[in-house]
Amino acid sequence: MKRGMIDFWVGLFALVGIAALLFLALKVSSQGSLPASSSYELIANFENIGGLKVRAPIKSAGVVVGRVSHIELDPVRFVAKVTMDVDSRYHFSRDSSAEILTSGLLGEQYIGITSGADEKTLSAGNTFKITSSAIVLEQLISRFLFSQADKDKEKQ
């Protein structure tokens, strides 16, 4: 009888531990997304998305307002077409801009939305007209190095 009770508590403890690990795994992978009924889709086209991934956060004024739901290459214009699920509580004006930003120097990339002043708002399926692509660190460093090399040549 005693052995059975100990086995029960050990089993219960193991189940609670597994549930806690599952909860942490879902939290770390940001699976706690918006329900489909409480969001709407917006589209933004970028010349370069850098390391932006599906499920990346969309922030406005530092607050997460949605997630990237789909990324594809437009076969006609050869730009990245990013589809976003935005919380239906937030409506951005039609002249809002979307840009790809990085958390810290080498952190994850996300889309930042800066609201405009237009009274009319973007609705489901609309596209941002003003976008700013990701800054690729390697390109920035190579430009700096080449500009320094050009300056050295001019001095000689």
C-alpha positions, 0 to 999 in steps of 0.5 A: 500500500505504501509503495503504491502511494509513493509510485502515485506521487512520483508519477504525478510529479513527473507529469507536472514536470513534463507539463512545465517543460511543454509550457516553457517550450511553447513560451520560448517558441512564441506559439502563443499567437493571436487567434485567427478571428481576432486578427487581420492581414496586412502586406508589405513588400521589401527589397531585402528582408535579411533574416526575418522569419515567419512568426517574427513579431510586429511591433508598434511603439515597442508593443507587439501587435502581431506576427509575420504569417507568410513570406514569399518572393514576388515572381514578377517584381522580385521583392519579398512579400511579407504577410502579417497577422495584426491584432484587430484592436490596432488599426494603422493609418494608410500612410503608416510605414513598415520597416525591418528592424533588429533587436540589439546589434545581432538580435532577432529581426522584427517589423516595426510599424510607424503610424502616420497621420491619415484618418483612413486606416488600412484594412484586411489585405491592404499593402503598406506603401512606405517600407524600409528594408533590413540593413544587412550588417555584412553589406554595411561593413563592406561599404565602410571598408571600401570607403576607407580604402578609397580615402586611402587611395586619394591621400596617396 
